[in-house]
Each structure stands twice: as structure tokens, then as C-alpha cells.
Amino acid sequence: MRILVTGAAGFLGSHLCERLLREGHYVIGMDNFITGSVDNLAHLAGNPNFLFIATMLPTLFLCQEKLTLCYTSPLLLAPIQALH
């Protein structure tokens, strides 16, 4: 399957990408690095079945890949709320 994971550079997202790749899927990871880190994805960099796109979610519609499944991370609100 071709699977999109938003929030891929976060702790949970990076582990989800790793698991999906291990299961033999093609994974497109997206993140805007507000709370994620490129270090969380370093071990996936050479994998031919992994594509990373550093972007904000609204540009998701520019992704021309045909997707089978999409995992999104709803966790962004927690850190933003903590700042207020």
C-alpha cells in the first residue's frame, strides 16, 4: 500500500513510519517540524520505500501520489495549548 503519515518527524509518527516500512508498505512522511525533529527520521533516510516531504499540511493537496491510506497526527494542539 501507499500510505501517507503526517507528523512523521514526531516520536509517534516516526515509529509508525518505521513499522509500516517493515511491513513492506511505501510510506510518504510529511511534517512541518513545529514539534517533530529530523533526527527522528534519520534512520529512514536511505530507504527506497520512504519519501519525506517537509511541508505544512495545507500543501498536502499538491501531493500527486495515489494513496491507499492516510494517518494524521492530531497531537499538534497539545503543545500549542500549553503555550497559552
PEJO-V245386 format. One record per helix or strand. SS is the DSSP state (hx for helix, st for strand). FROM is the first residue (numbers start at 1). LEN is the number of residues. If there is no record, write none. Layout:
# PEJO-V245386
ss:SS from:FROM len:LEN
ss:SS from:FROM len:LEN
This chain:
# PEJO-V245386
ss:st from:2 len:5
ss:hx from:11 len:12
ss:st from:26 len:6
ss:hx from:38 len:7
ss:st from:50 len:5
ss:hx from:57 len:6
ss:st from:69 len:3
ss:hx from:76 len:7
